Amino acid sequence: MKRLSLLLLSLFLGTAVLSGCDGNSNKTPLINGKMQGELVALEYSELATKIENEDNFLIFSTPSANCTCWNNFKNSVLASYIREHHVRAFTIGFNEFYDINNIKLDTFGITINSGHQTLAIFKNGQAKVVREYVTTHKIWTVRTSFEDYISELVITPTILDITLDQLNTIYSQTSSFTICFYDQESASSFLRQKALYQYALNHLTMNRLYLINCDAVGIKLNSSQVYDETSWSDFKDRYGLSTVNGLTFGYGAGVVPTFLYVEPNGIDTNGAIIKTAAVYLNDVLASEESEGTYAILDSFYTSERLPSLLHLDSYSQTKILKGMSIPLADTEADGEQRMWKREKAALHHDQLLNAFLNYSLPLSEYGSQL
């Protein structure tokens, strides 16, 4: 039933995006959030990096000392908003805008005040909205007033980070979902900053995509925050990332970034509940050059796996990467190993990932109404 209705659902979503694009064009998509929301304190250098990266984000400059106006707003208004709308918001203290010689630094357009907070919304690294605290305005004291105000300015996140406990909760119910397993290594960073971010910008009303950072206790790390190879291996086996319990969609010992579209039964975490999958990068090149090229010795995208990759049924570009020849100029050395340059590999992998997300997200039910 889900797959039969996919075409109609996709047409409906496309119409909805078109009909709502004018209203959304003036809003700032926050893109990346967290299941229970999060309020993160930034240092000045971190704010500068976000601006340099042309990020979209919501931030509050906060007073130089403990302040009732900020504490009341944070606890009675902001906390519930970021939790219910899965927003990752930021703060930066007044004193961060002064160096060790008490010389004022660039505020990047934020109006700062030692005695109260200021709200700022950045779009593509530019301050688009700046609003100082005013005692008489209800947005600072009434939750519904703040939510009504902010809803006209931002699009709440569609990509949500979750914890291991939340991951287990999602598998324990029976609504379909799409999940990405990632870590803090360069391949995952490249994915999140480029392909995923751009996809979300192009699909502002898409259903939720869930992400789990595998550099976490209970996954890659033990209780002492130390890498635990056994724990990591068991995790990949448990969730079907490896071939141990994922003969169809598992890739070797399991790699990240990996995406799964899952129709859970409330019990299992692998096997038949995984309906299709995608692996980003992680192709293995031959160790030796041959006539100016390197062959791809192994890839998630093989002729054997192709019939199971439902999202590629109507995909018209290159579907099988194993066996391809990569020009020497498109590779680089990584120690003794030869790697496909990410920017070149992305020309294939971005399109393969887009095909996966175009297929799986319209089918993903869990959290679609949250």
HELIX and SHEET records of a PDB file:
HELIX    1   1 LEU A    6  SER A   25  1                                  20    
HELIX    2   2 TYR A   44  GLU A   52  1                                   9    
HELIX    3   3 THR A   68  PHE A   73  1                                   6    
HELIX    4   4 LYS A   74  LEU A   78  3                                   5    
HELIX    5   5 ALA A   79  GLU A   84  1                                   6    
HELIX    6   6 PHE A   94  PHE A   97  5                                   4    
HELIX    7   7 LYS A  138  TRP A  140  5                                   3    
HELIX    8   8 ARG A  143  SER A  151  1                                   9    
HELIX    9   9 LEU A  164  TYR A  171  1                                   8    
HELIX   10  10 SER A  186  PHE A  190  1                                   5    
HELIX   11  11 LEU A  191  LEU A  196  3                                   6    
HELIX   12  12 TYR A  197  ASN A  202  1                                   6    
HELIX   13  13 GLU A  229  ARG A  238  1                                  10    
HELIX   14  14 GLY A  271  ILE A  273  5                                   3    
HELIX   15  15 LEU A  306  SER A  308  5                                   3    
HELIX   16  16 LEU A  310  LEU A  312  5                                   3    
HELIX   17  17 LEU A  328  ASP A  330  5                                   3    
HELIX   18  18 ARG A  342  LEU A  363  1                                  22    
SHEET    1   A 2 THR A  28  PRO A  29  0                                        
SHEET    2   A 2 VAL A 154  ILE A 155  1                                        
SHEET    1   B 6 ASN A  32  LYS A  34  0                                        
SHEET    2   B 6 ILE A 159  ILE A 162  1                                        
SHEET    3   B 6 LEU A 209  ASN A 213  1                                        
SHEET    4   B 6 PHE A 177  TYR A 182  1                                        
SHEET    5   B 6 THR A 258  VAL A 262 -1                                        
SHEET    6   B 6 ILE A 274  VAL A 279 -1                                        
SHEET    1   C 5 GLU A  38  ALA A  41  0                                        
SHEET    2   C 5 ARG A  88  GLY A  93  1                                        
SHEET    3   C 5 PHE A  57  THR A  62  1                                        
SHEET    4   C 5 THR A 118  LYS A 123 -1                                        
SHEET    5   C 5 GLN A 126  GLU A 132 -1                                        
SHEET    1   D 3 VAL A 284  LEU A 285  0                                        
SHEET    2   D 3 THR A 293  ASP A 298 -1                                        
SHEET    3   D 3 SER A 325  PRO A 327 -1                                        
SHEET    1   E 2 THR A 331  ASP A 334  0                                        
SHEET    2   E 2 GLN A 337  TRP A 340 -1                                        
END                                                                             
